[in-house]
Amino acid sequence: MKAYSEDLRKKIVEAVQRGMKKSEAAYLFGVSLSAVKRYARIVCEGKSLAPRKAPGSRPKMDERTRKLLEVDLKKRPAVKLAQRCEYLEKVAGVRVSESTVCRMIKRLGFSRKKEAGALASGTSS
């Protein structure tokens, strides 16, 4: 679910500051009562109503690691996933699972078939 816009948040807070009950504001603007309470508290604390960045972990493989993997895929097309994981750990110092490497190989457009480093075809059979 996407965050509510800053404009909507300001309208909600303004309505509450003008004397509207929080439950009425929640119903009127179609948001939860807890959201109205949170926005009112944020304004009282003097903080910005702008939506914050969504939480989450950083990607395990950065751009440098992706490039290393791509070069390795072209150089050594028949290497197994476990060996690619070891390679990335030795060269880039990044520990990743075989699943992560497999997903990245797919995102890079490579096939895991035995053909010598062939890119995945754009058509399905």
OpenMM code with the backbone's topology and positions (N, CA, C; nanometers):
from openmm import Vec3, app, unit

residues = "MET LYS ALA TYR SER GLU ASP LEU ARG LYS LYS ILE VAL GLU ALA VAL GLN ARG GLY MET LYS LYS SER GLU ALA ALA TYR LEU PHE GLY VAL SER LEU SER ALA VAL LYS ARG TYR ALA ARG ILE VAL CYS GLU GLY LYS SER LEU ALA PRO ARG LYS ALA PRO GLY SER ARG PRO LYS MET ASP GLU ARG THR ARG LYS LEU LEU GLU VAL ASP LEU LYS LYS ARG PRO ALA VAL LYS LEU ALA GLN ARG CYS GLU TYR LEU GLU LYS VAL ALA GLY VAL ARG VAL SER GLU SER THR VAL CYS ARG MET ILE LYS ARG LEU GLY PHE SER ARG LYS LYS GLU ALA GLY ALA LEU ALA SER GLY THR SER SER".split()
positions = [
    Vec3(0.0833, -0.1171, 0.0000),
    Vec3(0.0000, 0.0000, 0.0000),
    Vec3(0.0880, 0.1238, 0.0000),
    Vec3(0.0530, 0.2203, -0.0806),
    Vec3(0.1310, 0.3432, -0.0883),
    Vec3(0.0954, 0.4362, 0.0266),
    Vec3(0.1889, 0.5237, 0.0604),
    Vec3(0.1667, 0.6218, 0.1665),
    Vec3(0.0706, 0.7300, 0.1173),
    Vec3(-0.0038, 0.7873, 0.2108),
    Vec3(-0.0919, 0.8984, 0.1756),
    Vec3(-0.0072, 1.0202, 0.1415),
    Vec3(-0.0570, 1.1028, 0.0502),
    Vec3(0.0186, 1.2196, 0.0070),
    Vec3(0.0297, 1.3211, 0.1208),
    Vec3(0.1314, 1.4044, 0.1098),
    Vec3(0.1525, 1.5087, 0.2101),
    Vec3(0.0353, 1.6072, 0.2116),
    Vec3(-0.0216, 1.6328, 0.0952),
    Vec3(-0.1359, 1.7229, 0.0841),
    Vec3(-0.2555, 1.6695, 0.1638),
    Vec3(-0.2858, 1.5415, 0.1490),
    Vec3(-0.3963, 1.4809, 0.2233),
    Vec3(-0.3694, 1.4855, 0.3727),
    Vec3(-0.2476, 1.4563, 0.4109),
    Vec3(-0.2112, 1.4604, 0.5530),
    Vec3(-0.2334, 1.5999, 0.6112),
    Vec3(-0.1946, 1.7029, 0.5350),
    Vec3(-0.2138, 1.8406, 0.5827),
    Vec3(-0.3616, 1.8730, 0.5967),
    Vec3(-0.4432, 1.8301, 0.5007),
    Vec3(-0.5874, 1.8549, 0.5076),
    Vec3(-0.6483, 1.7878, 0.6307),
    Vec3(-0.6052, 1.6669, 0.6607),
    Vec3(-0.6552, 1.5948, 0.7770),
    Vec3(-0.6215, 1.6709, 0.9043),
    Vec3(-0.4963, 1.7136, 0.9170),
    Vec3(-0.4522, 1.7855, 1.0372),
    Vec3(-0.5245, 1.9192, 1.0496),
    Vec3(-0.5410, 1.9892, 0.9386),
    Vec3(-0.6121, 2.1178, 0.9420),
    Vec3(-0.7562, 2.0998, 0.9887),
    Vec3(-0.8212, 1.9940, 0.9429),
    Vec3(-0.9591, 1.9674, 0.9842),
    Vec3(-0.9663, 1.9416, 1.1345),
    Vec3(-0.8719, 1.8664, 1.1868),
    Vec3(-0.8690, 1.8374, 1.3303),
    Vec3(-0.8394, 1.9655, 1.4083),
    Vec3(-0.7484, 2.0487, 1.3587),
    Vec3(-0.7147, 2.1735, 1.4271),
    Vec3(-0.8320, 2.2716, 1.4260),
    Vec3(-0.9202, 2.2628, 1.3262),
    Vec3(-1.0380, 2.3499, 1.3200),
    Vec3(-1.1485, 2.3027, 1.4136),
    Vec3(-1.1304, 2.1878, 1.4770),
    Vec3(-1.2280, 2.1411, 1.5746),
    Vec3(-1.3013, 2.0141, 1.5380),
    Vec3(-1.2710, 1.9563, 1.4228),
    Vec3(-1.3371, 1.8314, 1.3840),
    Vec3(-1.2838, 1.7183, 1.4718),
    Vec3(-1.3714, 1.6267, 1.5114),
    Vec3(-1.3282, 1.5107, 1.5899),
    Vec3(-1.2386, 1.4232, 1.5029),
    Vec3(-1.1452, 1.3590, 1.5662),
    Vec3(-1.0511, 1.2742, 1.4920),
    Vec3(-1.1239, 1.1595, 1.4215),
    Vec3(-1.2242, 1.1030, 1.4879),
    Vec3(-1.2992, 0.9934, 1.4257),
    Vec3(-1.3764, 1.0422, 1.3036),
    Vec3(-1.4288, 1.1648, 1.3105),
    Vec3(-1.4996, 1.2222, 1.1959),
    Vec3(-1.4039, 1.2478, 1.0795),
    Vec3(-1.2855, 1.2989, 1.1115),
    Vec3(-1.1847, 1.3243, 1.0079),
    Vec3(-1.1426, 1.1933, 0.9403),
    Vec3(-1.1290, 1.0899, 1.0214),
    Vec3(-1.0913, 0.9599, 0.9658),
    Vec3(-1.1972, 0.9111, 0.8682),
    Vec3(-1.3229, 0.9247, 0.9071),
    Vec3(-1.4325, 0.8815, 0.8204),
    Vec3(-1.4408, 0.9676, 0.6949),
    Vec3(-1.4314, 1.0994, 0.7128),
    Vec3(-1.4441, 1.1930, 0.6017),
    Vec3(-1.3353, 1.1721, 0.4960),
    Vec3(-1.2101, 1.1534, 0.5401),
    Vec3(-1.0979, 1.1410, 0.4471),
    Vec3(-1.0675, 0.9958, 0.4080),
    Vec3(-1.1388, 0.9022, 0.4680),
    Vec3(-1.1207, 0.7620, 0.4316),
    Vec3(-0.9898, 0.7026, 0.4779),
    Vec3(-0.9434, 0.7446, 0.5954),
    Vec3(-0.8200, 0.6899, 0.6520),
    Vec3(-0.8525, 0.6316, 0.7889),
    Vec3(-0.7582, 0.5620, 0.8472),
    Vec3(-0.7817, 0.5029, 0.9780),
    Vec3(-0.7711, 0.6084, 1.0881),
    Vec3(-0.8344, 0.5807, 1.2004),
    Vec3(-0.8284, 0.6707, 1.3152),
    Vec3(-0.6847, 0.6816, 1.3659),
    Vec3(-0.6122, 0.5706, 1.3621),
    Vec3(-0.4732, 0.5738, 1.4094),
    Vec3(-0.3872, 0.6639, 1.3212),
    Vec3(-0.4175, 0.6689, 1.1905),
    Vec3(-0.3420, 0.7569, 1.1004),
    Vec3(-0.3680, 0.9027, 1.1358),
    Vec3(-0.4938, 0.9366, 1.1642),
    Vec3(-0.5283, 1.0741, 1.2022),
    Vec3(-0.4556, 1.1120, 1.3307),
    Vec3(-0.4570, 1.0227, 1.4284),
    Vec3(-0.3880, 1.0491, 1.5558),
    Vec3(-0.2380, 1.0672, 1.5329),
    Vec3(-0.1815, 0.9830, 1.4485),
    Vec3(-0.0370, 0.9906, 1.4213),
    Vec3(-0.0018, 1.1220, 1.3542),
    Vec3(-0.0803, 1.1663, 1.2552),
    Vec3(-0.0520, 1.2920, 1.1861),
    Vec3(-0.0649, 1.4105, 1.2808),
    Vec3(-0.1648, 1.4075, 1.3689),
    Vec3(-0.1824, 1.5163, 1.4670),
    Vec3(-0.0637, 1.5210, 1.5628),
    Vec3(-0.0173, 1.4046, 1.6046),
    Vec3(0.0982, 1.3989, 1.6955),
    Vec3(0.2244, 1.4495, 1.6270),
    Vec3(0.2437, 1.4115, 1.5019),
    Vec3(0.3627, 1.4539, 1.4271),
    Vec3(0.3668, 1.6067, 1.4162),
    Vec3(0.2524, 1.6685, 1.3876),
    Vec3(0.2467, 1.8141, 1.3753),
    Vec3(0.2742, 1.8797, 1.5109),
    Vec3(0.2190, 1.8235, 1.6195),
    Vec3(0.2436, 1.8783, 1.7535),
    Vec3(0.3919, 1.8720, 1.7903),
    Vec3(0.4597, 1.7690, 1.7409),
    Vec3(0.6032, 1.7547, 1.7687),
    Vec3(0.6870, 1.8431, 1.6773),
    Vec3(0.6234, 1.9092, 1.5809),
    Vec3(0.6945, 1.9994, 1.4908),
    Vec3(0.7687, 1.9304, 1.3780),
    Vec3(0.7328, 1.8065, 1.3499),
    Vec3(0.7991, 1.7317, 1.2431),
    Vec3(0.7232, 1.7466, 1.1119),
    Vec3(0.7868, 1.7058, 1.0051),
    Vec3(0.7280, 1.7154, 0.8715),
    Vec3(0.6260, 1.6034, 0.8494),
    Vec3(0.5221, 1.6356, 0.7757),
    Vec3(0.4204, 1.5361, 0.7405),
    Vec3(0.4548, 1.4577, 0.6142),
    Vec3(0.5666, 1.4884, 0.5529),
    Vec3(0.6057, 1.4199, 0.4294),
    Vec3(0.6254, 1.2707, 0.4565),
    Vec3(0.5793, 1.1868, 0.3646),
    Vec3(0.5979, 1.0422, 0.3822),
    Vec3(0.7467, 1.0078, 0.3877),
    Vec3(0.7812, 0.9190, 0.4776),
    Vec3(0.9208, 0.8759, 0.4895),
    Vec3(0.9476, 0.7615, 0.3932),
    Vec3(1.0732, 0.7326, 0.3739),
    Vec3(1.1127, 0.6224, 0.2879),
    Vec3(1.0676, 0.4920, 0.3525),
    Vec3(1.0163, 0.4029, 0.2714),
    Vec3(0.9689, 0.2740, 0.3211),
    Vec3(1.0854, 0.1938, 0.3778),
    Vec3(1.0643, 0.1269, 0.4895),
    Vec3(1.1724, 0.0482, 0.5489),
    Vec3(1.2027, -0.0756, 0.4644),
    Vec3(1.3178, -0.1271, 0.4814),
    Vec3(1.3569, -0.2476, 0.4094),
    Vec3(1.5079, -0.2621, 0.4131),
    Vec3(1.5537, -0.3788, 0.3819),
    Vec3(1.6974, -0.4022, 0.3842),
    Vec3(1.7607, -0.3624, 0.2514),
    Vec3(1.8889, -0.3337, 0.2564),
    Vec3(1.9628, -0.3003, 0.1343),
    Vec3(1.9772, -0.4257, 0.0489),
    Vec3(1.9876, -0.4085, -0.0830),
    Vec3(2.0097, -0.5260, -0.1679),
    Vec3(2.1437, -0.5908, -0.1346),
    Vec3(2.1470, -0.7227, -0.1395),
    Vec3(2.2705, -0.7945, -0.1073),
    Vec3(2.3785, -0.7709, -0.2128),
    Vec3(2.3344, -0.7547, -0.3378),
    Vec3(2.4307, -0.7367, -0.4466),
    Vec3(2.4196, -0.5950, -0.5012),
    Vec3(2.5280, -0.5189, -0.4853),
    Vec3(2.5291, -0.3822, -0.5381),
    Vec3(2.5693, -0.3850, -0.6862),
    Vec3(2.5810, -0.2678, -0.7459),
    Vec3(2.6113, -0.2585, -0.8895),
    Vec3(2.7466, -0.3219, -0.9229),
    Vec3(2.8453, -0.3019, -0.8378),
    Vec3(2.9790, -0.3579, -0.8618),
    Vec3(2.9733, -0.5111, -0.8633),
    Vec3(2.9003, -0.5682, -0.7684),
    Vec3(2.8874, -0.7136, -0.7613),
    Vec3(2.8122, -0.7678, -0.8820),
    Vec3(2.7111, -0.6947, -0.9269),
    Vec3(2.6365, -0.7370, -1.0460),
    Vec3(2.7275, -0.7418, -1.1684),
    Vec3(2.8124, -0.6396, -1.1808),
    Vec3(2.9037, -0.6361, -1.2957),
    Vec3(3.0028, -0.7515, -1.2891),
    Vec3(3.0542, -0.7802, -1.1687),
    Vec3(3.1458, -0.8937, -1.1527),
    Vec3(3.0780, -1.0237, -1.1927),
    Vec3(2.9527, -1.0403, -1.1503),
    Vec3(2.8797, -1.1610, -1.1845),
    Vec3(2.8582, -1.1702, -1.3359),
    Vec3(2.8257, -1.0594, -1.3984),
    Vec3(2.8029, -1.0589, -1.5430),
    Vec3(2.9300, -1.0969, -1.6184),
    Vec3(3.0433, -1.0425, -1.5759),
    Vec3(3.1717, -1.0763, -1.6396),
    Vec3(3.2014, -1.2239, -1.6195),
    Vec3(3.1759, -1.2736, -1.4974),
    Vec3(3.2007, -1.4146, -1.4682),
    Vec3(3.1099, -1.5049, -1.5511),
    Vec3(2.9859, -1.4634, -1.5716),
    Vec3(2.8930, -1.5426, -1.6531),
    Vec3(2.9433, -1.5542, -1.7972),
    Vec3(3.0009, -1.4470, -1.8491),
    Vec3(3.0518, -1.4494, -1.9864),
    Vec3(3.1804, -1.5301, -1.9970),
    Vec3(3.2668, -1.5187, -1.8940),
    Vec3(3.3943, -1.5911, -1.8957),
    Vec3(3.3753, -1.7398, -1.8718),
    Vec3(3.2929, -1.7724, -1.7713),
    Vec3(3.2766, -1.9122, -1.7299),
    Vec3(3.1281, -1.9487, -1.7296),
    Vec3(3.0718, -1.9764, -1.8471),
    Vec3(2.9278, -2.0004, -1.8562),
    Vec3(2.8791, -2.1301, -1.7907),
    Vec3(2.9648, -2.2292, -1.7749),
    Vec3(2.9207, -2.3592, -1.7248),
    Vec3(2.9426, -2.3783, -1.5748),
    Vec3(2.9837, -2.2760, -1.5041),
    Vec3(3.0132, -2.2877, -1.3607),
    Vec3(2.8833, -2.3014, -1.2814),
    Vec3(2.8879, -2.3818, -1.1760),
    Vec3(2.7694, -2.4038, -1.0920),
    Vec3(2.7459, -2.2847, -0.9987),
    Vec3(2.6235, -2.2761, -0.9473),
    Vec3(2.5858, -2.1652, -0.8600),
    Vec3(2.6730, -2.1571, -0.7347),
    Vec3(2.7034, -2.2701, -0.6749),
    Vec3(2.7854, -2.2714, -0.5531),
    Vec3(2.9225, -2.2093, -0.5805),
    Vec3(2.9792, -2.2398, -0.6973),
    Vec3(3.1094, -2.1845, -0.7329),
    Vec3(3.0994, -2.0337, -0.7580),
    Vec3(2.9881, -1.9883, -0.8138),
    Vec3(2.9688, -1.8437, -0.8346),
    Vec3(2.9588, -1.7714, -0.7006),
    Vec3(2.8917, -1.8336, -0.6045),
    Vec3(2.8809, -1.7751, -0.4707),
    Vec3(3.0195, -1.7614, -0.4073),
    Vec3(3.0997, -1.8656, -0.4191),
    Vec3(3.2362, -1.8620, -0.3656),
    Vec3(3.3177, -1.7530, -0.4345),
    Vec3(3.3039, -1.7429, -0.5663),
    Vec3(3.3749, -1.6404, -0.6436),
    Vec3(3.3392, -1.5009, -0.5940),
    Vec3(3.2102, -1.4749, -0.5779),
    Vec3(3.1659, -1.3416, -0.5325),
    Vec3(3.2162, -1.3123, -0.3914),
    Vec3(3.2221, -1.4152, -0.3087),
    Vec3(3.2719, -1.3936, -0.1720),
    Vec3(3.4217, -1.3613, -0.1734),
    Vec3(3.4971, -1.4310, -0.2563),
    Vec3(3.6418, -1.4072, -0.2628),
    Vec3(3.6740, -1.2727, -0.3275),
    Vec3(3.6095, -1.2427, -0.4389),
    Vec3(3.6433, -1.1235, -0.5155),
    Vec3(3.5795, -0.9971, -0.4579),
    Vec3(3.4514, -1.0050, -0.4244),
    Vec3(3.3793, -0.8854, -0.3805),
    Vec3(3.3584, -0.8804, -0.2292),
    Vec3(3.3833, -0.9922, -0.1612),
    Vec3(3.3620, -0.9958, -0.0167),
    Vec3(3.2145, -0.9971, 0.0215),
    Vec3(3.1305, -1.0465, -0.0702),
    Vec3(2.9860, -1.0485, -0.0476),
    Vec3(2.9393, -1.1931, -0.0379),
    Vec3(2.8757, -1.2271, 0.0755),
    Vec3(2.8203, -1.3619, 0.0919),
    Vec3(2.6754, -1.3597, 0.0483),
    Vec3(2.6459, -1.4366, -0.0549),
    Vec3(2.5090, -1.4462, -0.1055),
    Vec3(2.4732, -1.5928, -0.1241),
    Vec3(2.3454, -1.6208, -0.1171),
    Vec3(2.2988, -1.7584, -0.1345),
    Vec3(2.2912, -1.7934, -0.2826),
    Vec3(2.2784, -1.9215, -0.3078),
    Vec3(2.2634, -1.9673, -0.4454),
    Vec3(2.1344, -1.9116, -0.5055),
    Vec3(2.0308, -1.8999, -0.4236),
    Vec3(1.9028, -1.8459, -0.4714),
    Vec3(1.9193, -1.7023, -0.5184),
    Vec3(1.9940, -1.6228, -0.4414),
    Vec3(2.0168, -1.4827, -0.4771),
    Vec3(2.0924, -1.4734, -0.6089),
    Vec3(2.1948, -1.5562, -0.6238),
    Vec3(2.2733, -1.5564, -0.7480),
    Vec3(2.1860, -1.6002, -0.8647),
    Vec3(2.1033, -1.7004, -0.8436),
    Vec3(2.0145, -1.7493, -0.9490),
    Vec3(1.9180, -1.6394, -0.9935),
    Vec3(1.8585, -1.5668, -0.8982),
    Vec3(1.7667, -1.4578, -0.9333),
    Vec3(1.8395, -1.3472, -1.0085),
    Vec3(1.9626, -1.3171, -0.9678),
    Vec3(2.0381, -1.2111, -1.0342),
    Vec3(2.0756, -1.2529, -1.1758),
    Vec3(2.1099, -1.3786, -1.1942),
    Vec3(2.1420, -1.4282, -1.3278),
    Vec3(2.0209, -1.4095, -1.4195),
    Vec3(1.9035, -1.4393, -1.3666),
    Vec3(1.7806, -1.4238, -1.4449),
    Vec3(1.7550, -1.2767, -1.4768),
    Vec3(1.7758, -1.1876, -1.3778),
    Vec3(1.7556, -1.0436, -1.4001),
    Vec3(1.8528, -0.9882, -1.5035),
    Vec3(1.9729, -1.0434, -1.5058),
    Vec3(2.0733, -0.9982, -1.6024),
    Vec3(2.0428, -1.0491, -1.7425),
    Vec3(1.9452, -1.1387, -1.7540),
    Vec3(1.9044, -1.1865, -1.8855),
    Vec3(1.9750, -1.3114, -1.9321),
    Vec3(2.0436, -1.3790, -1.8422),
    Vec3(2.1145, -1.5008, -1.8795),
    Vec3(2.0288, -1.6222, -1.8490),
    Vec3(2.0512, -1.7264, -1.9268),
    Vec3(1.9831, -1.8530, -1.9074),
    Vec3(2.0776, -1.9453, -1.8321),
    Vec3(2.0226, -2.0397, -1.7555),
    Vec3(2.1078, -2.1351, -1.6854),
    Vec3(2.1287, -2.2602, -1.7679),
    Vec3(2.0904, -2.2580, -1.8949),
    Vec3(2.1084, -2.3750, -1.9810),
    Vec3(2.2560, -2.3920, -2.0148),
    Vec3(2.2903, -2.5065, -2.0668),
    Vec3(2.4286, -2.5422, -2.0935),
    Vec3(2.4894, -2.4708, -2.2120),
    Vec3(2.4099, -2.3946, -2.2874),
    Vec3(2.4658, -2.3221, -2.4013),
    Vec3(2.5694, -2.2223, -2.3507),
    Vec3(2.6726, -2.2018, -2.4264),
    Vec3(2.7861, -2.1194, -2.3844),
    Vec3(2.7454, -1.9748, -2.3621),
    Vec3(2.7010, -1.9414, -2.2399),
    Vec3(2.6741, -1.8025, -2.2013),
    Vec3(2.5645, -1.7346, -2.2784),
    Vec3(2.4737, -1.8116, -2.3320),
    Vec3(2.3687, -1.7523, -2.4145),
    Vec3(2.2733, -1.6701, -2.3293),
    Vec3(2.2331, -1.5582, -2.3843),
    Vec3(2.1306, -1.4793, -2.3183),
    Vec3(1.9987, -1.5508, -2.3345),
    Vec3(1.9084, -1.5330, -2.2380),
    Vec3(1.7772, -1.5945, -2.2465),
    Vec3(1.7037, -1.5392, -2.3667),
    Vec3(1.6340, -1.6280, -2.4364),
    Vec3(1.5627, -1.5814, -2.5553),
    Vec3(1.4407, -1.5031, -2.5152),
    Vec3(1.3981, -1.4121, -2.5998),
    Vec3(1.2839, -1.3262, -2.5734),
    Vec3(1.1522, -1.3942, -2.6023),
    Vec3(1.1539, -1.5107, -2.6670),
    Vec3(1.0302, -1.5797, -2.7011),
    Vec3(1.0166, -1.7047, -2.6156),
    Vec3(0.8935, -1.7438, -2.5937),
    Vec3(0.8716, -1.8681, -2.5201),
    Vec3(0.8243, -1.9754, -2.6166),
    Vec3(0.8558, -2.0986, -2.5854),
    Vec3(0.8198, -2.2091, -2.6731),
    Vec3(0.6863, -2.2649, -2.6371),
] * unit.nanometer
topology = app.Topology()
chain = topology.addChain("A")
for resn in residues:
    res = topology.addResidue(resn, chain)
    for name in ("N", "CA", "C"):
        topology.addAtom(name, app.Element.getBySymbol(name[0]), res)
